[in-house]
């Protein structure tokens, strides 16, 4: 990056060089964010599944206990 800025200063095309550097780093950040999201997504699915299972168990267990005490 510093070499590109140096060349841009020497040639007088600093604006074009900075646009090119900005596009490059924008792509890098987007790729990093996409990779992070793809890694976090399965963990979130498992966590939500466990939460739903816990909620379902906490609702159904008292119902089964009451029904079992009746007979």
C-alpha positions in Angstrom: 0.0 0.0 0.0 2.8 2.4 0.9 4.5 1.7 -2.4 1.3 2.3 -4.4 0.9 5.7 -2.6 4.5 6.6 -3.3 4.0 5.8 -7.0 0.8 7.8 -7.0 2.6 10.8 -5.5 5.4 10.5 -8.0 3.1 10.2 -11.0 0.5 12.7 -9.9 -2.4 10.2 -10.0 -3.0 9.9 -6.3 -6.8 9.9 -6.6 -6.8 6.9 -8.9 -4.4 5.0 -6.7 -6.4 5.7 -3.6 -9.6 4.6 -5.3 -7.9 1.4 -6.3 -6.6 0.8 -2.8 -10.1 1.5 -1.4 -11.8 -1.0 -3.7 -9.2 -3.6 -2.8 -9.7 -3.2 0.9 -13.4 -3.0 0.6 -13.4 -6.4 -1.2 -11.1 -7.8 1.6 -13.4 -6.6 4.3 -16.5 -8.0 2.6 -14.8 -11.4 2.1 -13.7 -11.5 5.8 -17.3 -10.7 6.9 -18.8 -13.3 4.7 -16.3 -15.9 6.0 -17.1 -14.9 9.6 -20.9 -15.1 9.0 -20.5 -18.6 7.4 -18.6 -19.8 10.5 -21.0 -18.3 13.0 -24.2 -19.5 11.3 -24.0 -23.2 12.2 -23.3 -22.3 15.9 -26.3 -20.1 15.9 -28.5 -22.8 14.5 -27.4 -25.3 17.2 -27.8 -22.7 19.9 -31.4 -21.9 18.8 -32.2 -25.6 18.5 -31.0 -26.1 22.1 -33.0 -23.1 23.3 -36.2 -24.4 21.6 -35.6 -27.9 23.1 -35.1 -26.4 26.6 -38.3 -24.3 26.2 -40.3 -27.3 25.0 -39.0 -29.5 27.8 -39.8 -26.8 30.5 -43.4 -26.5 29.2 -44.1 -30.2 28.7 -42.5 -31.7 31.9 -45.1 -30.1 34.3 -47.9 -31.3 32.0 -46.6 -34.9 32.1 -46.1 -34.7 35.9 -49.7 -33.6 36.4 -51.0 -36.3 34.0 -48.9 -39.0 35.7 -50.2 -38.0 39.2 -53.8 -38.3 38.1 -53.6 -42.0 37.2 
